[in-house]
Amino acid sequence: MSKALVGIFKAIEANIKRSRSCARKRAVGIFTTMSVAHVDDEAVNEDGEGSHTEKTFPNGDIYIGQWATDYPDGNGKYLWIDGCMYFGDWDKGKICGKGRFSWPSGATYEGQFKNGYMNGEGVFTGSLNDTYRGCWVMNRKQGKGTQSYTNGDKYEGEWKKGLHDGQGRYHWSNGHQYIGQWKNGKMNGNGTMIWANGNRFDGCWEDGLPKGNGTFHWQDGSFYAGVWSRDQKEQSGKFYPANSTDPHDDWDPHQLFTVEMGECLICECENISIFPSDKVFPWPNSEEKPPPRKNSSNRISVDRKLSNGDNLKVGNSRNVLVGRSLKTIVQPGKRQGVTICKGHKNYELMLNLQLGIRHSVGRPAPSKSLKLKPTAFDTKQKLWTKFPPEGSKHTPPHQSCEFRWKDYCPLVFRTLRKLFNVDPADYMISICGNDALRELSSPGKSGSFFYLTHDDKYMIKTMKKSEVKVLKRMLPQYFDHVKSFENTLVTKFFGLHCVKLSGPIQRKVRFVIMGNLLCTEVPIHRRFDLKGSSHGRITDKPETEIDANTTLKDLDLKFIFRLRKDWFQEFCSQVNKDCDFLEQERIMDYSLLVGISFRDRNKEAAEGGLELDDAGPSPRVSTDSDVVLNPARWASVRLGINMPSRVEFTVRSDDTQLIGEPTGEFSDVILFFGIIDILQDYDISKKLEHAYKSFQYDSNSISAVDPKLYSKRFKDFMFRVFADDS
């Protein structure tokens, strides 16, 4: 067994070494202090002796090295069945420290890792011998580094998010060189281009080309100074001859763009097909990762390759105009949130919550009827259950700290779950199964924290005491409302609980469990939180940081949602009913969460075998008003859930206009929407906020307004942004 495993490793290593003998010599360089030769040559005892373990997993993967109880810890080698291999340091089952990762193609990375990511100083040598030596952050080149390309070109300087960015020098193999500033992989800012024949350009650059003031010098001393632009109408300047037999007075300034810059193409880097952080391990509590990306094309590399002037034009993600492809509609990013593992500050709190839910849901149901007595809504009863670590007559032993658990109106929420067709066993498995919850990266505006179940079905929100009071107060009316209207758009609540932690500080943490509106198998490409107000209702993220997990706001919206006539009528009717209910309960500041999946991109990717890169293929834009919907989908469609529809693109005349003018261009989509954040009543704090902001801004533009006015404004906005598609 031992010799067989070692033999497999050595065969793979020999193959990589043969295919990469030249590249390996180039990869030693400045990072010799980070060498993991001790892992490569000494970590594995070929006779299987010592503290090293040899394991073959059911999926065909192999590990040889130091092993803790359930995972690698120390030095070891891991060979995946797809041919990828890692030798180096492990920390509690994660690739962490110094090591080397190799791909079946022969490409290697040797350097520092952190939680599976290439992070720190390291050397990447591609299968064609292109080499990068420098700093990495989360799998991307970032900081100072040197890239040697296969064709002999070389770049030395600063990087950001995998691209040349900052001050840097690019040497072409033909002798040309550029010294100056870069941005997003292109020459941008002040810089100097020196050609091999001695000619040079000093001046301003934009998107890889001279733009603005600059001077072109010939080796004999002649020069041409002025304003430069690829558009000849914007270009102007004056020629200054030198004492030369060749005065260059017949030289066309536009030749700089068409001839000289044509010799200065920026080379593209080799794509990395799969990152070490994408790999999945078979041991317990290993974080589930998305399937690897193939990256069959690299849009950034194409942009850089066309830096001689034929640049791709990408539309602004906040102002998609007529005729422009939706290059900024991105594929869904990685799963939201951070898995709560042991050592996380809220790990014990998660265990407490799961133990309490299991206890509550597992109780025998007293009645199957949907009719409830008024006593079921009595929230004054204080029924606490004690959970000691050693267990009790009613609770199991556990590894968390001692805590107390309270259910609010358990019969009401049990009946609500039945009303919403939630199977008790599935509910318990989603929240209390072997998979950990995921905590969203930052708290909400209210300061509450959000957790997602592993299957994304349920969202758990920590609540302020005031929010709990609102929910308890409105619970009878909420129950009657959702019971009366099957297609209600208001948030679905499944449980209200409290954990009281023991110890010197007896902290109470209150939770509400809700349905996750955007839990779906189709990819969500854009999500919006819409209120119908304009003050502060625009995303403050830079364009480059907006992705499919970014929640955009009213002034970011560039669509009108067009629903089939019967669905639009149902939508208007239900919004009226839901808003009337919220108005009666004195609720305001709620919003409509909308998730959009562009159907054309999904279809093209599935039928054409396309892999969506960071921008993804663009949705097909059509002007045909007769969109044929697939009747096979209708059975699974409900109001706000999985709805085939269209969006019509709009343009705004100014930045404060809530809804832009329709353009007549459409794209087929699948919509998901519902009314969220329905626990904010118009209390004294909101009244003071309204009074204060009314002095500074138009009172109709702010969120904190009287529930009656809020309801009217919300409905007016929704009935304009959603429209009949007849």
Secondary structure, DSSP 8 states (H G I E B T S, - for coil): -HHHHHHHHHHHHHHHHHHTHHHHHHTSGGGGGG--HHHHHTSS-TT--TTEEEEE-TTS-EEEEEE-SSSEEEEEEEE-TTS-EEEEEEETTEEEEEEEEE-TTS-EEEEEEETTEEEEEEEEE-TTS-EEEEEEETTEEEEEEEEE-TTS-EEEEEEETTEEEEEEEEE-TTS-EEEEEEETTEEEEEEEEE-TTS-EEEEEEETTEEEEEEEEE-TTS-EEEEEE-SSGGG-EEEEE--S-S---TT--TTHIIIIIGGG---------SS-GGG----STT-------------HHHHHHHTTTS-------TT---TT---TT-----S-SSEE--TTSTTHHHHHHHHHHHHHHHTS--S---S---GGGG------EEEE-TT--SSS---SS--EEEEESSHHHHHHHHHHTT--HHHHHHHHHSSS--EE-SS--TTS--EEE-TTSSEEEEEE-HHHHHHHHHHHHHHHHHHHH-TT--B--EEEEEEEEE-SSS--EEEEEEEE-TT--SS---EEEEE-S--TT-S--S-GGG--TT-EE-GGG--EEEEE-HHHHHHHHHHHHHHHHHHHHTTB-S-EEEEEEEEHHHHHHHHHTT----SS------B--S-----GGGGGG-BTTBSEEEEEEEEE-SSTT-SS-EEEEEEEEEEEEEEEE----B--HHHHHHHHHHHHHS-TTTSS---HHHHHHHHHHHHHHHEEE--
